[in-house]
Amino acid sequence: MLGCLGLFLGLLPPAALAAPPTTKSEPTLVSIGYLKQEVDDAIPLSRLNVKPHDLGIAGAKIALRDNNTTGMFTNQKFTLDVERVPVGGDPVAALNRLVDSGHQFVLVDAPAPVLLALADAVKGKEVLLFNVSADDVRLRQEYCRLNVLHTAPDIAMLADALAQYLVWKKWQRWLVVSGVFPEDQAYRDAIRRAAKRFGAKIVDEREYEETPGARRSDTGQQQIQQQLPVFTQAAPAYDVLIAADQREVFGPYLPFRTWDPRPVAGTAGLKAMSWHPAHEQWGATQMQNRFQRFANRFMLPRDHQAWIAVRAIGEAASRTQSGDYGPIDAHIRGDSFELAAFKGQKVTFRKWDGQLRQPIIIAGAELPVSTSPQRGFLHEHEDVDTLGIDAPETKCKL
């Protein structure tokens, strides 16, 4: 037996005999921040639309798990720290706390003015912000910032995605009803642009003035039942009514209450969105099931937008084998970056405005109906760039 052991040891290289037992080095740490600005939202008309307390944050947290699963093999560790800014609080101070504690990658869940203030506050620093909620087109155009990437689609992308489906269906005559708020008018303008771009015709536009009170009272339903048919009466012949009501003042009341029996789309009825809780194609079922077990609720668009942001950081870190800002930032913006997002194709960031190019789901309340870009809407480089502001028309000067 001793002779056999001696023969075995004699066959080993000298380095193997001399080397001490290896010890695994400390993992490379990648710290990610999540800044959530609380806002005073009106109570939704439907109880089904009440926002969960962890909206967006839950998506980031499950993505963190995914990153750390990969990190076990790449010797990397990802952390997530959340800063909630109360209404009236100081978001810049909250961002500075994250940056001072070593967070170079921060998800921002905040309205457009707050996002701009945060981007300008860290200008020139090695900090990359991910916009996971604000859909203002100007954030990607005249107000674009080099240190901001957008995983949330803007309203131009959403309007184009919806328009493509309606035109594909040959529902090309639209009655547009918009609210009085600036965001309603911005969505209306995006619909106008989409109609011109894809060959639809807006036959009439009407503005719904907000009339507070009564609608959620015992007699509210009866009032709406009387008012909306009259409001939509005597319109020129149209195929679909498009609502531009970002604050949900009247839009949810439109389906089944119009004077003419027509479908409703836009911000009510048939909607365009980055994610839908019933989306199951391209392996999305396993993502939906994992999220539901993790968060005890369904995955919503903002959750998926936050998930993509955290996964983009994780993908870049693993590909570059680095936790440093420079290599990760360069990889995310580079030609070799791509991320599987359960949407039928890899998603990437546009170089001209930092917007994530991604397919958009067209869906009703219960089920997805289609996904845009639609067949036949072609682009010289990538068909998904038929959604939103393309490179030749961009106003962004990074």
ChimeraX attribute file (.defattr): number of C-alpha atoms within 10 A of each C-alpha:
attribute: neighborCount
match mode: 1-to-1
recipient: residues
	/A:1	6
	/A:2	7
	/A:3	8
	/A:4	9
	/A:5	9
	/A:6	10
	/A:7	11
	/A:8	10
	/A:9	13
	/A:10	11
	/A:11	8
	/A:12	10
	/A:13	9
	/A:14	10
	/A:15	8
	/A:16	10
	/A:17	10
	/A:18	8
	/A:19	8
	/A:20	8
	/A:21	7
	/A:22	6
	/A:23	6
	/A:24	7
	/A:25	7
	/A:26	9
	/A:27	14
	/A:28	17
	/A:29	15
	/A:30	21
	/A:31	20
	/A:32	23
	/A:33	26
	/A:34	27
	/A:35	22
	/A:36	24
	/A:37	21
	/A:38	16
	/A:39	12
	/A:40	8
	/A:41	8
	/A:42	10
	/A:43	13
	/A:44	14
	/A:45	17
	/A:46	11
	/A:47	8
	/A:48	7
	/A:49	9
	/A:50	11
	/A:51	12
	/A:52	12
	/A:53	8
	/A:54	13
	/A:55	19
	/A:56	25
	/A:57	24
	/A:58	23
	/A:59	25
	/A:60	28
	/A:61	23
	/A:62	22
	/A:63	25
	/A:64	21
	/A:65	15
	/A:66	17
	/A:67	23
	/A:68	18
	/A:69	14
	/A:70	15
	/A:71	21
	/A:72	11
	/A:73	9
	/A:74	16
	/A:75	17
	/A:76	22
	/A:77	20
	/A:78	22
	/A:79	15
	/A:80	19
	/A:81	15
	/A:82	16
	/A:83	16
	/A:84	15
	/A:85	19
	/A:86	13
	/A:87	11
	/A:88	10
	/A:89	12
	/A:90	12
	/A:91	24
	/A:92	19
	/A:93	13
	/A:94	19
	/A:95	23
	/A:96	15
	/A:97	14
	/A:98	22
	/A:99	20
	/A:100	10
	/A:101	11
	/A:102	14
	/A:103	23
	/A:104	21
	/A:105	25
	/A:106	25
	/A:107	29
	/A:108	28
	/A:109	25
	/A:110	21
	/A:111	17
	/A:112	18
	/A:113	11
	/A:114	17
	/A:115	24
	/A:116	16
	/A:117	13
	/A:118	22
	/A:119	22
	/A:120	14
	/A:121	14
	/A:122	17
	/A:123	14
	/A:124	10
	/A:125	11
	/A:126	15
	/A:127	19
	/A:128	21
	/A:129	24
	/A:130	26
	/A:131	27
	/A:132	27
	/A:133	25
	/A:134	22
	/A:135	22
	/A:136	20
	/A:137	21
	/A:138	13
	/A:139	24
	/A:140	25
	/A:141	19
	/A:142	14
	/A:143	16
	/A:144	22
	/A:145	21
	/A:146	18
	/A:147	20
	/A:148	24
	/A:149	26
	/A:150	26
	/A:151	30
	/A:152	28
	/A:153	28
	/A:154	25
	/A:155	24
	/A:156	22
	/A:157	30
	/A:158	28
	/A:159	26
	/A:160	27
	/A:161	28
	/A:162	31
	/A:163	31
	/A:164	27
	/A:165	21
	/A:166	21
	/A:167	17
	/A:168	15
	/A:169	9
	/A:170	11
	/A:171	16
	/A:172	21
	/A:173	21
	/A:174	24
	/A:175	22
	/A:176	23
	/A:177	23
	/A:178	26
	/A:179	24
	/A:180	15
	/A:181	14
	/A:182	10
	/A:183	18
	/A:184	21
	/A:185	17
	/A:186	18
	/A:187	27
	/A:188	24
	/A:189	17
	/A:190	22
	/A:191	27
	/A:192	18
	/A:193	16
	/A:194	24
	/A:195	22
	/A:196	13
	/A:197	13
	/A:198	17
	/A:199	12
	/A:200	21
	/A:201	17
	/A:202	19
	/A:203	15
	/A:204	15
	/A:205	14
	/A:206	14
	/A:207	15
	/A:208	17
	/A:209	12
	/A:210	11
	/A:211	9
	/A:212	8
	/A:213	8
	/A:214	13
	/A:215	17
	/A:216	11
	/A:217	10
	/A:218	9
	/A:219	10
	/A:220	12
	/A:221	14
	/A:222	12
	/A:223	13
	/A:224	17
	/A:225	15
	/A:226	11
	/A:227	13
	/A:228	19
	/A:229	16
	/A:230	13
	/A:231	16
	/A:232	17
	/A:233	11
	/A:234	10
	/A:235	14
	/A:236	12
	/A:237	12
	/A:238	18
	/A:239	19
	/A:240	21
	/A:241	26
	/A:242	27
	/A:243	31
	/A:244	30
	/A:245	24
	/A:246	21
	/A:247	17
	/A:248	19
	/A:249	20
	/A:250	23
	/A:251	24
	/A:252	16
	/A:253	19
	/A:254	23
	/A:255	17
	/A:256	15
	/A:257	19
	/A:258	20
	/A:259	15
	/A:260	17
	/A:261	11
	/A:262	14
	/A:263	16
	/A:264	25
	/A:265	26
	/A:266	26
	/A:267	23
	/A:268	23
	/A:269	21
	/A:270	20
	/A:271	23
	/A:272	30
	/A:273	26
	/A:274	22
	/A:275	22
	/A:276	23
	/A:277	18
	/A:278	17
	/A:279	21
	/A:280	17
	/A:281	12
	/A:282	13
	/A:283	13
	/A:284	17
	/A:285	15
	/A:286	13
	/A:287	16
	/A:288	20
	/A:289	15
	/A:290	15
	/A:291	21
	/A:292	14
	/A:293	10
	/A:294	14
	/A:295	15
	/A:296	10
	/A:297	14
	/A:298	18
	/A:299	24
	/A:300	21
	/A:301	21
	/A:302	24
	/A:303	25
	/A:304	28
	/A:305	27
	/A:306	30
	/A:307	24
	/A:308	24
	/A:309	26
	/A:310	29
	/A:311	22
	/A:312	25
	/A:313	24
	/A:314	26
	/A:315	23
	/A:316	24
	/A:317	26
	/A:318	19
	/A:319	14
	/A:320	14
	/A:321	16
	/A:322	18
	/A:323	22
	/A:324	15
	/A:325	17
	/A:326	11
	/A:327	15
	/A:328	24
	/A:329	20
	/A:330	13
	/A:331	19
	/A:332	20
	/A:333	17
	/A:334	15
	/A:335	12
	/A:336	10
	/A:337	17
	/A:338	18
	/A:339	16
	/A:340	15
	/A:341	20
	/A:342	18
	/A:343	20
	/A:344	14
	/A:345	14
	/A:346	14
	/A:347	21
	/A:348	22
	/A:349	21
	/A:350	18
	/A:351	14
	/A:352	19
	/A:353	26
	/A:354	25
	/A:355	24
	/A:356	20
	/A:357	23
	/A:358	24
	/A:359	27
	/A:360	26
	/A:361	23
	/A:362	24
	/A:363	22
	/A:364	16
	/A:365	12
	/A:366	10
	/A:367	13
	/A:368	21
	/A:369	14
	/A:370	16
	/A:371	21
	/A:372	24
	/A:373	24
	/A:374	21
	/A:375	11
	/A:376	9
	/A:377	15
	/A:378	13
	/A:379	12
	/A:380	7
	/A:381	8
	/A:382	9
	/A:383	17
	/A:384	22
	/A:385	20
	/A:386	23
	/A:387	28
	/A:388	22
	/A:389	20
	/A:390	15
	/A:391	13
	/A:392	7
	/A:393	8
	/A:394	14
	/A:395	17
	/A:396	18
	/A:397	13
	/A:398	14
